[in-house]
Amino acid sequence: MLQRASSNIERATQGLNARLDGEIFRRAAAAGLPAIGPGHNAIPEIIRHGETGLLVTPNDGTALEEAIRSLFASAPLRRRLGARAREVNEVTTNPQAYMARLTEIINAARMR
């Protein structure tokens, strides 16, 4: 099954990076799922490599295949990354937490 899927990875990644906006990664994190994404633009702010998911070099089918294989092969890794993705997502997308952090930054700037 992986062999057949891996033959299509290179084609599937063509142009994909231009369409990624981060929302799909936030939704995966909210569902407690680890994600694999390209390590460019704002994606590394959502996916923390080895903590909440895996980052790969954009348009590198081999790296994507290796990342898929590593998640496919290890249920404990999937569970760990997914659980942490959900935790981080809850903190970073929580409006109250965002407001508290923004207030801290503003207050710190005022004291300078």
PyMOL commands that set and color helices and strands:
alter all, ss='L'
color gray80, all
select helices_A, chain A and resi 2-13+16-19+23-30+43-46+61-73+75-92+95-110
alter helices_A, ss='H'
color red, helices_A
select strands_A, chain A and resi 35-38+53-56
alter strands_A, ss='S'
color yellow, strands_A
deselect
rebuild
show_as cartoon
